[in-house]
Amino acid sequence: MVTRKTAEQIMVPIGDYNTIPEKSTVYEAIQVLRESFHRDGQAWYGHRSVIAVNKEGEPTGILSLRGILQAAGLRELEEDPDLKADSWGWLYIKKLREEARLSVRDIMQPLRLAEVRANDDLTDVARALLKNKVNSLSVFKSGRVVGIVRTMDILMAMDGYFS
Amino acid sequence: MPITRQVKNIMVPIKEYPVVDEGATVLEAVMRLRDSFHKMDGTWYGFQSLMVLNEKGELTGILTLRSLLVALRQREFIEHILNGDPTGLFFTPHLIKDTKITVGKIMRPINLVTVQEDDTIMEALLKIIKYKINSLPVLSGTMPVGVVRTIDLFWFVGELLE
């Protein structure tokens, strides 16, 4: 008999993440993120996302590496598929510098977008992750965010589910 | 000059990347990834994809965490049917054949999206964003030599803004 693990048991507690006020600029978020992880050989340690908080200090969104990279330049890419990497590169940097002035709130993934409950089981969590096409889910308990679940956390918890 | 830096300067060399055989099952692939994970302060860290080798030892694909999750969900569904409903067997013969889902069937073929080691980092960034992937195989001609990931590029992007 396998005891089903819950979201709360496999999540990364919200307190583990660095936070940033949602009105900060993307530029400031990049600095916070760069400080939150480091390289040891080929492995990166530390979290690849930062949690955005509102004025009351409550978590409202999650901003990932990918979210930042995608913010700049994507529209140009979609409009002109023939755009060469060289010219796109300069355009991208220019856009990135402009967008670095955007606020975190403008590009973050709102925590309410893809969520599960603390006592949802592994199957529900996996389904939610796949259905929402995201890499992280927020975990709610009594109306508050208590943690984040990533694909890796689900896979690591699958001990004994299949013999 | 950061914009002209080449992919080979930031990639993970192939010999340092975890690998798995095409014929391995989904469970074996998960085990292989788990071996490469570390736990620090209660949180798991590690590589988020595997390079795939065929019988001749040639690199033929890349297997991501996400595709593993999809495959495991599929398998769980199949087992649920098999365990819960014997009559369901009559209606799902094609699923039964695939209860052993192998890596080769769910990996992304290596030639689908690649970048050359001499290409600029911008080229890699463009592909990672455009194709919505997190790991990009790096080739020297037709030979795989490494992998470049979102995280490797992010570091560079941070430098661009300094």
Interface residues (C-beta under 8 A of the other chain):
Chain A: V12 P13 D16 Y27 I30 Q31 L33 R34 F37 R39 G41 Q42 A43 W44 Y45 G46 H47 R48 L65 R66 I68 L69 Q70 G73 L74 L77 A85 D86 W88 G89 W90 Y92 I93 L96 R97 A100 T123 A126 R127 L129 L130 N135 T151 M152 D153 I154 L155 M156 M158 Y161 F162
Chain B: I3 V12 E16 Y17 L27 V30 L33 R34 F37 H38 M40 D41 G42 T43 W44 Y45 G46 F47 Q48 L65 R66 L68 L69 V70 L72 R73 R75 E76 E79 D119 T120 M122 E123 L125 L126 I128 I129 K130 N134 T150 I151 L153 F154 W155 V157 G158 L160 L161
